[in-house]
Amino acid sequence: MIATLAFSQSTIDRGRVTGRQYKNSFFGFTLTPAESLTFDSLALAKMPCNLNTCALLAAVAALNLTRARATSTVYVDKLSYYPGNQRTLDAYTHKVQRNQLASGAKLISSGTALDLDDDGTLFTESEFELPIPAREAIYVTERNGYVLVFIFTAASEKELKSVIQSTKIKFDQPMR
């Protein structure tokens, strides 16, 4: 899967999937999803992609009609699209939290300065209980004037932790 998108006057590579690994050179990271997830190019094609926000990848577990499907999604959002006082990682994280709470989710925990890949890349984290029986964790970091938003969803807290812990994210260079 190869796709590009024009942002302003430049082109941003949406990334490439090779086997079980996703790589994005512009944002400088690779991601290997949890073993229970597979990349879903059909879902990705339906996700928004415009001049300010763009879904980069979607990975999903096998369909299970009795419980929420485990998923992993990554999208980017251009910080310069927002007013000056909303262009920080913390402000963006608070915006995500407000949107989730407005949709009926319950904030379970939030934190900052998390290092998911042991390379020094810092993330903010918010975990939610969704109105449907599911949990969601959202990790946010910044690269090249964009926020990268990593969203993990699963039917239970245990499954969510498993999906997060078994997803491998590696940045070329840490952003502090």
C-alpha positions as CSV (number, residue, x, y, z in Angstrom):
1,M,0.0,0.0,0.0
2,I,1.5,3.3,-1.1
3,A,-0.3,6.6,-1.0
4,T,0.6,10.3,-1.0
5,L,-1.2,13.4,0.0
6,A,-0.6,17.0,-0.8
7,F,-0.3,19.3,2.2
8,S,0.0,22.9,1.2
9,Q,2.7,22.9,-1.5
10,S,4.5,19.8,-0.4
11,T,3.7,16.1,-0.5
12,I,3.6,14.0,2.6
13,D,4.1,10.3,2.2
14,R,1.2,8.4,3.9
15,G,3.7,5.6,4.4
16,R,4.2,2.0,3.2
17,V,3.2,-1.4,4.4
18,T,5.6,-4.2,3.8
19,G,4.5,-7.5,5.2
20,R,3.6,-6.8,8.9
21,Q,5.5,-3.5,9.1
22,Y,4.4,0.1,8.4
23,K,7.1,2.7,7.7
24,N,6.7,6.5,7.3
25,S,9.8,8.3,6.3
26,F,8.4,11.8,6.6
27,F,7.4,11.3,10.3
28,G,10.4,9.0,10.9
29,F,8.8,5.9,12.4
30,T,8.0,2.3,11.9
31,L,5.1,0.4,13.4
32,T,4.5,-3.4,13.7
33,P,1.0,-4.1,14.9
34,A,0.1,-6.6,17.6
35,E,0.0,-10.1,16.2
36,S,-3.8,-10.2,16.6
37,L,-4.1,-7.2,14.2
38,T,-3.7,-6.9,10.4
39,F,-3.5,-3.8,8.3
40,D,-6.8,-2.8,6.7
41,S,-6.4,-0.8,3.5
42,L,-10.2,-0.7,3.0
43,A,-10.7,1.0,6.3
44,L,-7.9,3.4,5.7
45,A,-9.4,4.4,2.3
46,K,-12.6,5.4,4.1
47,M,-10.7,7.5,6.7
48,P,-10.4,11.3,6.3
49,C,-7.4,12.7,4.5
50,N,-7.3,16.4,3.7
51,L,-4.9,19.4,3.9
52,N,-4.8,19.4,7.7
53,T,-5.5,15.9,9.0
54,C,-4.8,12.5,7.5
55,A,-5.2,8.9,8.6
56,L,-1.9,7.0,8.1
57,L,-2.8,3.5,9.0
58,A,-5.5,1.2,10.3
59,A,-5.0,-2.3,11.7
60,V,-7.8,-4.4,13.0
61,A,-8.5,-7.8,14.7
62,A,-10.7,-10.4,13.1
63,L,-14.4,-9.5,13.3
64,N,-16.1,-10.8,16.4
65,L,-19.9,-10.2,16.5
66,T,-20.1,-10.5,20.3
67,R,-17.5,-7.9,21.4
68,A,-15.7,-4.8,20.3
69,R,-13.0,-5.3,17.7
70,A,-9.4,-4.5,18.7
71,T,-8.0,-1.8,16.5
72,S,-4.9,0.4,16.1
73,T,-5.1,3.6,14.1
74,V,-2.6,6.4,13.5
75,Y,-3.4,9.8,12.1
76,V,-1.7,13.2,11.9
77,D,-3.1,16.7,12.5
78,K,-1.3,19.8,11.4
79,L,-0.7,22.1,14.4
80,S,-0.6,25.3,12.4
81,Y,-4.2,24.7,11.5
82,Y,-5.2,25.6,15.1
83,P,-5.0,29.0,16.8
84,G,-1.6,29.9,18.3
85,N,-2.7,29.0,21.9
86,Q,-3.8,25.5,20.8
87,R,-0.6,24.5,19.0
88,T,1.1,22.6,21.9
89,L,1.0,18.9,22.7
90,D,-0.8,19.5,26.0
91,A,-3.5,21.7,24.3
92,Y,-4.0,19.1,21.6
93,T,-4.3,16.3,24.2
94,H,-6.9,18.3,26.1
95,K,-8.8,18.8,22.9
96,V,-8.8,15.1,22.3
97,Q,-10.0,14.5,25.9
98,R,-12.8,17.1,25.5
99,N,-14.0,15.5,22.2
100,Q,-14.0,12.0,23.8
101,L,-15.9,13.2,26.9
102,A,-18.5,15.0,24.7
103,S,-19.1,11.7,22.8
104,G,-19.9,9.9,26.1
105,A,-16.5,8.4,26.9
106,K,-15.3,8.3,30.5
107,L,-11.7,9.4,31.1
108,I,-9.9,6.7,33.1
109,S,-6.4,8.0,33.2
110,S,-4.1,10.6,31.6
111,G,-0.4,11.3,31.8
112,T,2.5,12.9,30.1
113,A,6.1,12.0,29.2
114,L,5.4,8.4,28.4
115,D,8.1,6.6,26.3
116,L,6.4,3.8,24.4
117,D,9.4,2.7,22.4
118,D,12.4,3.2,24.8
119,D,14.1,5.6,22.4
120,G,13.2,8.8,24.3
121,T,10.2,9.8,22.2
122,L,7.7,11.4,24.6
123,F,3.9,10.9,24.4
124,T,0.9,12.1,26.3
125,E,-1.6,9.4,27.1
126,S,-5.3,9.3,27.7
127,E,-7.3,6.2,28.4
128,F,-11.1,6.1,28.1
129,E,-14.0,3.7,28.8
130,L,-16.3,4.0,25.8
131,P,-20.1,4.1,25.8
132,I,-20.0,0.7,24.1
133,P,-18.3,-2.1,26.1
134,A,-14.7,-1.1,25.1
135,R,-11.6,0.7,26.2
136,E,-9.5,3.1,24.2
137,A,-6.0,4.6,24.7
138,I,-4.8,7.6,22.8
139,Y,-1.1,8.5,22.6
140,V,0.0,11.8,21.2
141,T,3.4,13.0,20.1
142,E,4.7,15.7,17.8
143,R,6.8,15.5,14.6
144,N,7.5,18.0,11.8
145,G,4.8,20.5,12.9
146,Y,2.1,17.7,13.2
147,V,0.8,15.8,16.1
148,L,0.8,12.0,15.6
149,V,-2.1,10.4,17.2
150,F,-1.9,6.6,18.0
151,I,-5.3,5.2,18.9
152,F,-5.7,1.7,20.4
153,T,-9.2,0.2,21.0
154,A,-10.2,-3.2,22.5
155,A,-13.1,-4.9,24.3
156,S,-11.4,-4.9,27.7
157,E,-8.7,-3.3,29.7
158,K,-6.6,-6.5,29.6
159,E,-6.9,-6.8,25.8
160,L,-6.1,-3.1,25.4
161,K,-2.9,-3.4,27.4
162,S,-2.0,-6.5,25.4
163,V,-2.5,-4.7,22.1
164,I,-0.5,-1.7,23.2
165,Q,2.4,-3.7,24.7
166,S,2.7,-6.0,21.7
167,T,2.6,-3.1,19.2
168,K,6.2,-2.1,18.2
169,I,6.8,1.6,17.5
170,K,10.2,2.8,16.6
171,F,11.2,6.4,15.8
172,D,14.3,7.2,13.8
173,Q,15.2,10.0,16.1
174,P,13.5,10.9,19.5
175,M,11.7,14.2,19.7
176,R,12.0,15.9,23.1
